[in-house]
């Protein structure tokens, strides 16, 4: 028991000393403190770090946990991160990173959690990310991303997917309906402008939260037939659905408690709120 307490105390002391030393420094300099051959965990969240992510990060061959969230890191997401093939958690959220997402992250076959939210990433989500078969938690929200690949539907173990506050256009891929373990799915807010919500999302039987608040969607007859009955009880925030040439109640026979007109909007505009089953 005394030995155990000593080991734990020593580990905590080293962690505190590294965090204190790191505060306000350049990341590349701080990484020199760690042994690249033996280090399995690096947690420098909220350490006021700046600078870029060095390519030498790929030399930490035994790393399973890397948390650099909530700092002021800039520059691109280096492709050498794809060399960390033992990695299970990668958090780079709440930084000032930019550029396109590297496809090389598809080599992180053990990865379970990937947080890239609240940065300035642009371009498409690489289709190669569909190979991250162990991924459970994937967060892209609050970037400038513009395309969702159909391959994300291959992430069969995914339980949380955050795509809100980006610049996505076009249809939401119907393949997302294959993510049968999803409990949380968010498209909410920001610059997202989807043209279609696929009915396949109704297959997500484990879904507890569907964030569509303030997402503008141009839809057709099908969306109004399945959306209220199958997903309305799970919707969080307010959802605005812009519908063209559809008589919402008469043509589809929907009852007012499922779909309510917005009195301040045109006749072809409807708003769904947090609707619960009667």
LINBELMO-V493501 format. One record per residue. N is the residue number from 1. PSI is psi in radians with two decimals (999 if undefined). OMEGA is omega in degrees with one decimal (999 if undefined). NEAR is the number of other ideal C-beta (glycine too) atoms within 12 Angstrom. Layout:
N,PSI,OMEGA,NEAR ; N,PSI,OMEGA,NEAR
//
This chain:
1,-0.74,179.3,7 ; 2,-0.69,178.8,8 ; 3,-0.74,179.5,9 ; 4,-0.79,179.8,10 ; 5,-0.66,-179.7,11 ; 6,-0.76,-178.9,12 ; 7,-0.80,179.8,13 ; 8,-0.78,-179.5,14 ; 9,-0.74,179.4,14 ; 10,-0.74,179.2,14 ; 11,-0.80,-179.4,17 ; 12,-0.70,-179.6,14 ; 13,-0.77,179.3,14 ; 14,-0.73,-179.9,20 ; 15,-0.75,179.1,23 ; 16,-0.75,-179.0,16 ; 17,-0.74,179.6,15 ; 18,-0.76,179.9,26 ; 19,-0.71,179.4,24 ; 20,-0.73,180.0,17 ; 21,-0.60,-174.3,20 ; 22,-0.43,-168.9,31 ; 23,2.15,176.5,21 ; 24,0.23,-175.9,19 ; 25,3.04,176.6,24 ; 26,2.30,-174.5,24 ; 27,-0.77,-177.5,36 ; 28,-0.67,178.4,23 ; 29,-0.68,-177.9,19 ; 30,-0.64,-178.4,32 ; 31,-0.33,177.1,31 ; 32,-0.32,179.2,20 ; 33,-0.49,-174.4,21 ; 34,2.53,175.3,29 ; 35,2.07,-175.5,18 ; 36,-0.35,-176.9,21 ; 37,-0.39,-173.7,11 ; 38,-0.33,-175.6,13 ; 39,2.26,178.5,27 ; 40,-0.27,-176.5,22 ; 41,2.30,174.0,26 ; 42,2.06,178.7,37 ; 43,1.80,179.5,30 ; 44,0.57,178.7,40 ; 45,2.45,175.8,27 ; 46,0.77,179.9,20 ; 47,0.18,178.4,31 ; 48,0.60,179.1,22 ; 49,2.61,173.6,37 ; 50,-3.06,-174.9,25 ; 51,-2.95,-178.9,27 ; 52,2.93,173.9,29 ; 53,2.05,-175.9,39 ; 54,2.65,177.9,25 ; 55,-0.37,179.5,22 ; 56,-0.17,178.5,22 ; 57,-0.48,-178.9,35 ; 58,-0.12,-178.7,26 ; 59,-0.10,178.3,22 ; 60,1.33,-167.3,32 ; 61,-0.36,-177.0,20 ; 62,0.12,-175.4,23 ; 63,2.25,176.3,35 ; 64,-0.30,-175.2,24 ; 65,2.09,178.5,26 ; 66,1.95,-179.7,37 ; 67,1.88,177.1,29 ; 68,0.41,-175.8,43 ; 69,2.74,174.3,31 ; 70,0.90,174.2,23 ; 71,-2.75,179.6,34 ; 72,0.68,-179.6,25 ; 73,2.49,-178.0,38 ; 74,3.09,176.5,21 ; 75,-2.94,-176.7,24 ; 76,2.84,171.1,27 ; 77,1.87,-170.9,37 ; 78,2.47,-177.9,29 ; 79,-0.36,-179.4,24 ; 80,-0.29,174.5,26 ; 81,-0.44,179.1,36 ; 82,-0.16,178.0,28 ; 83,-0.16,-177.4,25 ; 84,1.22,-169.1,37 ; 85,-0.06,174.4,25 ; 86,-0.05,-172.6,24 ; 87,2.32,176.3,38 ; 88,-0.46,178.7,27 ; 89,2.24,176.9,32 ; 90,1.98,179.4,38 ; 91,2.02,177.1,36 ; 92,0.34,-176.5,46 ; 93,2.75,174.8,34 ; 94,0.87,173.5,27 ; 95,-2.79,178.4,38 ; 96,0.60,179.8,26 ; 97,2.69,-175.6,38 ; 98,-3.05,179.7,23 ; 99,-3.01,-179.0,23 ; 100,2.75,177.9,26 ; 101,2.29,-178.3,38 ; 102,2.33,179.4,29 ; 103,-0.35,-176.2,24 ; 104,-0.25,177.7,25 ; 105,-0.22,179.0,36 ; 106,-0.24,179.3,28 ; 107,-0.13,-177.8,24 ; 108,1.24,-171.6,36 ; 109,-0.33,179.6,20 ; 110,-0.07,-172.1,24 ; 111,2.29,178.8,37 ; 112,-0.44,-176.9,27 ; 113,2.19,179.9,32 ; 114,1.96,179.8,41 ; 115,1.96,177.6,34 ; 116,0.22,-174.0,42 ; 117,2.76,176.9,33 ; 118,0.96,171.9,28 ; 119,-2.69,179.1,38 ; 120,0.60,-178.4,27 ; 121,2.49,-178.1,36 ; 122,2.95,177.3,22 ; 123,-2.89,-177.2,25 ; 124,2.77,165.8,27 ; 125,2.16,-176.9,39 ; 126,2.36,178.9,30 ; 127,-0.43,-179.3,23 ; 128,-0.32,179.7,24 ; 129,-0.26,175.5,37 ; 130,-0.17,178.7,28 ; 131,-0.07,-178.4,24 ; 132,1.26,-167.6,37 ; 133,-0.36,-179.9,20 ; 134,0.01,-175.5,25 ; 135,2.32,179.0,37 ; 136,-0.53,-173.9,27 ; 137,2.00,-174.6,30 ; 138,2.10,-174.4,40 ; 139,2.03,178.5,37 ; 140,0.03,-167.5,42 ; 141,2.66,178.9,34 ; 142,1.00,170.2,29 ; 143,-2.75,177.5,40 ; 144,0.57,-178.2,28 ; 145,2.61,-172.2,37 ; 146,0.05,-178.4,25 ; 147,2.33,176.9,31 ; 148,2.01,-178.7,37 ; 149,2.60,178.2,30 ; 150,-0.41,-176.8,25 ; 151,-0.30,176.3,27 ; 152,-0.36,177.1,38 ; 153,-0.14,178.3,28 ; 154,-0.13,-176.4,24 ; 155,1.31,-168.7,37 ; 156,-0.30,-180.0,22 ; 157,0.05,-175.4,24 ; 158,2.29,176.5,38 ; 159,-0.40,180.0,27 ; 160,2.27,-180.0,31 ; 161,2.06,-177.6,40 ; 162,1.98,-178.8,37 ; 163,0.14,-173.5,43 ; 164,2.78,176.0,35 ; 165,0.96,173.5,28 ; 166,-2.63,-179.8,38 ; 167,0.65,-177.1,28 ; 168,2.50,178.3,37 ; 169,2.82,175.8,20 ; 170,-2.80,-176.8,22 ; 171,2.53,169.2,28 ; 172,2.23,-176.3,36 ; 173,2.27,178.7,31 ; 174,-0.40,-178.7,23 ; 175,-0.33,177.0,25 ; 176,-0.33,175.6,38 ; 177,-0.18,177.7,26 ; 178,-0.13,-176.9,24 ; 179,1.26,-169.4,36 ; 180,-0.18,177.8,23 ; 181,-0.03,-177.9,23 ; 182,2.31,172.0,38 ; 183,-0.39,179.1,22 ; 184,2.28,-179.6,29 ; 185,2.14,-175.2,39 ; 186,2.25,172.7,39 ; 187,0.09,-164.2,40 ; 188,2.54,161.1,32 ; 189,-2.98,177.1,27 ; 190,-2.59,-175.3,29 ; 191,0.16,179.8,24 ; 192,2.25,177.5,38 ; 193,1.56,-177.9,23 ; 194,2.54,177.6,36 ; 195,-0.27,-175.5,21 ; 196,2.40,172.0,28 ; 197,2.04,-174.7,40 ; 198,2.53,179.3,32 ; 199,-0.33,179.6,25 ; 200,-0.38,177.1,26 ; 201,-0.36,176.8,37 ; 202,-0.19,178.5,25 ; 203,-0.09,-176.5,22 ; 204,1.36,-172.0,31 ; 205,-0.35,-179.7,16 ; 206,-0.04,-174.6,18 ; 207,2.26,177.3,32 ; 208,-0.55,-179.4,20 ; 209,2.21,173.1,27 ; 210,1.92,-178.2,38 ; 211,1.91,177.2,32 ; 212,0.17,-174.6,38 ; 213,2.28,176.6,27 ; 214,0.29,174.3,26 ; 215,2.15,179.5,38 ; 216,2.20,-177.5,28 ; 217,2.16,170.9,36 ; 218,2.13,-170.2,23 ; 219,3.04,176.5,36 ; 220,-2.95,-175.3,24 ; 221,-0.71,-174.2,20 ; 222,-0.74,-175.6,21 ; 223,-0.61,-179.2,39 ; 224,-0.28,178.2,34 ; 225,-0.68,-175.5,24 ; 226,-0.52,-171.0,25 ; 227,-0.93,-174.8,36 ; 228,-0.81,-175.1,33 ; 229,-0.65,-170.3,23 ; 230,-0.59,-171.8,28 ; 231,-0.28,-177.0,38 ; 232,-0.70,179.3,34 ; 233,-0.25,-176.2,22 ; 234,-0.08,-174.6,32 ; 235,2.37,174.6,36 ; 236,2.62,-176.2,28 ; 237,-2.91,-178.8,22 ; 238,2.45,179.1,23 ; 239,2.27,176.4,38 ; 240,2.18,179.9,29 ; 241,2.07,179.0,40 ; 242,2.07,-173.4,31 ; 243,2.36,-178.6,36 ; 244,2.25,172.9,20 ; 245,0.75,178.5,14 ; 246,2.18,171.4,26 ; 247,1.73,-166.0,18 ; 248,-0.83,-174.6,35 ; 249,-0.88,-173.4,20 ; 250,-0.81,-174.7,11 ; 251,-0.67,-175.8,15 ; 252,-0.22,178.4,24 ; 253,0.54,179.7,16 ; 254,2.44,179.7,29 ; 255,2.58,-175.3,16 ; 256,-0.44,-178.5,16 ; 257,-0.26,176.6,17 ; 258,-0.58,-176.5,29 ; 259,2.00,-175.0,32 ; 260,2.39,176.6,25 ; 261,2.50,170.7,22 ; 262,1.96,-172.6,21 ; 263,-0.38,-178.2,10 ; 264,0.01,-175.8,9 ; 265,2.89,175.9,16 ; 266,2.91,-176.4,16 ; 267,-0.41,-178.6,18 ; 268,0.22,-178.1,19 ; 269,2.34,178.4,25 ; 270,2.69,177.8,36 ; 271,2.35,174.9,31 ; 272,2.41,179.8,42 ; 273,-2.91,176.8,24 ; 274,1.41,-174.7,21 ; 275,2.32,179.0,28 ; 276,2.65,176.4,13 ; 277,2.45,176.5,14 ; 278,999,999,9
//
